[in-house]
Amino acid sequence: MPSKSLLRWQTEARTHLDHIVSVHAAVAGAQPGQRAAAAQVNHAYAMLLSSHFQRFCRDLHTEVILYVCAEVPVPWVQPMLRARLADGRKLDTGNPNPGNIGSDFKRFGLEIWPSMVALDARTAGRKLKLEQLNRWRNAIAHQDFAQAADLDLGGGRVDLRLSDVDGWRAACEQLATAMDAALCVRIAGLAGAPPW
C-alpha cells in the first residue's frame, strides 16, 4: 500500500500537471505567437512539476516523521523529536534536487539514493533527469539562461519542449514510487512493521 504522500502525488499533483498539458495543447501551433505561447507553457509546466515534486518529497518526509514519533513510547518526547527531525529541512526552502533530498532523508539513517538504486537500477538515470529539471527550474525562476551548457537538452539544444518536461515528469513519477518503497523498507526495519 502506498503512503498518503504518494497517493496525493498520484492524484492531486497528476491532475494539476494534466491541466497544464491541456493548456499546452490549446496554445500550441505553427504560428510564431503560438510557438512563443507554447514555450512559456513549457516553462510553467517545468516549474509546476518541480513544485509538486518538492511537495511530495516534503510530505513524505513529514509522514515518516509523524510515524516515527508516534512509535516513541514517551508522549512528551514526541513533539521535541518531531521538531528536531524537521528543523532545518532543506525541502522547506530549497529545490527538490538530489542533494537536498538525500540530506533530509539521511535523518532517518537512510542513504536514499543507493537504497532506491538497489530497488531499481534505473533510478540513476532518473536522478540525472531530476538534476536537469532542477537546473531548468532555476534558470526559469531566475530568468538566467546564460549557462547554456547546464541547460543542454542534447546536441546543444536549449529550447525546452513539451517532450522534455514529459520525460522529467515520468522520471519524477518513478522516483516518487521508489522513494516511497525505500522509506517503507527502512521504517519497517526500524519499527518492525511497514508504516503504510
Secondary structure, DSSP 8 states (H G I E B T S, - for coil): ---HHHHHIIIIIHHHHHHHHHHHHHH--SSHHHHHHHHHHHHHHHHHHHHHHHHHHHHHHHHHHHHHHHT-S-GGGHHHHHHHHHTT-GGGTS---HHHHHHHHGGGT--HHHHHHHH-TTHHHHHHHHHHHHHHHHHHHHT----TTTT--STT-----HHHHHHHHHHHHHHHHHHHHHHHHHHHHHHSS---
